[in-house]
Amino acid sequence: MDVIEAIKTRRSIRGYKPEPVPKEVLEEILETAIRSPSSLNTHPWEFTVVAGDVMEKIKQANIEKLNAGERPHLEEPRGEYTGIYRERQVALAVQLFQLMGITREDREKRMDWMKRGFRFFDAPAAIIISIDKEVGTGGQFDVGAVSQTIALVALSYGLGTCIMGQGIMYPDVIRKLTGIKESKLIVICLTIGYPDWDFPANEVYSAREPVGKITTWCGI
Ligand SMILES: Cc1cc2nc3c(=O)[nH]c(=O)nc-3n(C[C@H](O)[C@H](O)[C@H](O)COP(=O)(O)O)c2cc1C
């Protein structure tokens, strides 16, 4: 697939077919994606691929914590979005909820949608990316680069992804069921699987500010 086509067609996939992704395919995707750039070639990313019964156990434990009212959190919190950033966040939620037929007042459906996120959108697999805490938060830039590369490479295998925080918002669950050590920062994960194109939320093609509005040209 042409790189421009891949970048323009990629979108977050939040509904998957149940078919598992072969381990060899996941391995090939990661082999390619590790060609991503990183600061001083430190490539601090470490992958933990979860599927099968481990994935099921993580999903179950996440939901149990959510039901028990335990507050979900990222290990490296990003803070609340305000102003234009909050507006963009809300615009996405409106798009998603409209497609999924979820109204503002329907607390039950909203909760179901949230639970879906904590179940990794029922994807057959997820790639959790962590870095050594020694690397510091700067390493998160490198994780961003490799995440987008994974998402693009996956397209060549007919796979969809969603870079997502929800699945790892109970880090103790992830550590317990995968063995990721306390010395590592669990940064982000990607759900991965074959897209269910009949799933309404997969229709979302998210908005962007036009380049003209966010670019300052100097000397050109
Ligand atoms: C760091 C990061 C965390 C994200 N976390 C979530 C998440 O928890 N749940 C979710 O539904 N989408 C999540 N997303 C996906 C974004 O909502 C999505 O990338 C954005 O709306 C743009 O849409 P697109 O990916 O379809 O272009 C996350 C994306 C990034 C980069």
The ligand as an SDF file (V2000), in Angstrom:
LIG
                    3D

 31 33  0  0  0  0  0  0  0  0999 V2000
   -2.3620    8.6010   22.9580 C   0  0  0  0  0  0  0  0  0  0  0  0
   -3.7000    8.1830   22.4040 C   0  0  0  0  0  0  0  0  0  0  0  0
   -4.6460    7.6260   23.2660 C   0  0  0  0  0  0  0  0  0  0  0  0
   -5.8880    7.2390   22.7750 C   0  0  0  0  0  0  0  0  0  0  0  0
   -6.7910    6.6530   23.6220 N   0  0  0  0  0  0  0  0  0  0  0  0
   -8.0030    6.2770   23.1670 C   0  0  0  0  0  0  0  0  0  0  0  0
   -8.9460    5.6420   24.0250 C   0  0  0  0  0  0  0  0  0  0  0  0
   -8.6660    5.3880   25.2040 O   0  0  0  0  0  0  0  0  0  0  0  0
  -10.1550    5.3240   23.5150 N   0  0  0  0  0  0  0  0  0  0  0  0
  -10.4890    5.5660   22.2120 C   0  0  0  0  0  0  0  0  0  0  0  0
  -11.6100    5.2390   21.8080 O   0  0  0  0  0  0  0  0  0  0  0  0
   -9.6070    6.1320   21.3600 N   0  0  0  0  0  0  0  0  0  0  0  0
   -8.3740    6.4920   21.7970 C   0  0  0  0  0  0  0  0  0  0  0  0
   -7.4570    7.0680   20.9430 N   0  0  0  0  0  0  0  0  0  0  0  0
   -7.7910    7.2510   19.5270 C   0  0  0  0  0  0  0  0  0  0  0  0
   -8.1290    8.6950   19.2290 C   0  0  0  0  0  0  0  0  0  0  0  0
   -9.4100    9.0050   19.7180 O   0  0  0  0  0  0  0  0  0  0  0  0
   -8.0530    8.9040   17.7000 C   0  0  0  0  0  0  0  0  0  0  0  0
   -6.7410    8.6950   17.2660 O   0  0  0  0  0  0  0  0  0  0  0  0
   -8.4950   10.3090   17.2980 C   0  0  0  0  0  0  0  0  0  0  0  0
   -9.8410   10.5030   17.5850 O   0  0  0  0  0  0  0  0  0  0  0  0
   -8.2740   10.5540   15.8070 C   0  0  0  0  0  0  0  0  0  0  0  0
   -9.0350    9.6240   15.0730 O   0  0  0  0  0  0  0  0  0  0  0  0
   -8.3860    8.6100   14.0410 P   0  0  0  0  0  0  0  0  0  0  0  0
   -7.3800    7.7670   14.7910 O   0  0  0  0  0  0  0  0  0  0  0  0
   -9.5420    7.7820   13.5520 O   0  0  0  0  0  0  0  0  0  0  0  0
   -7.7340    9.4050   12.9680 O   0  0  0  0  0  0  0  0  0  0  0  0
   -6.2000    7.4330   21.4080 C   0  0  0  0  0  0  0  0  0  0  0  0
   -5.2330    7.9680   20.5370 C   0  0  0  0  0  0  0  0  0  0  0  0
   -3.9980    8.3250   21.0260 C   0  0  0  0  0  0  0  0  0  0  0  0
   -2.9630    8.8760   20.0650 C   0  0  0  0  0  0  0  0  0  0  0  0
  1  2  1  0
  2  3  1  0
  2 30  2  0
  3  4  2  0
  4  5  1  0
  4 28  1  0
  5  6  2  0
  6  7  1  0
  6 13  1  0
  7  8  2  0
  7  9  1  0
  9 10  1  0
 10 11  2  0
 10 12  1  0
 12 13  2  0
 13 14  1  0
 14 15  1  0
 14 28  1  0
 15 16  1  0
 16 17  1  0
 16 18  1  0
 18 19  1  0
 18 20  1  0
 20 21  1  0
 20 22  1  0
 22 23  1  0
 23 24  1  0
 24 25  2  0
 24 26  1  0
 24 27  1  0
 28 29  2  0
 29 30  1  0
 30 31  1  0
M  END
$$$$
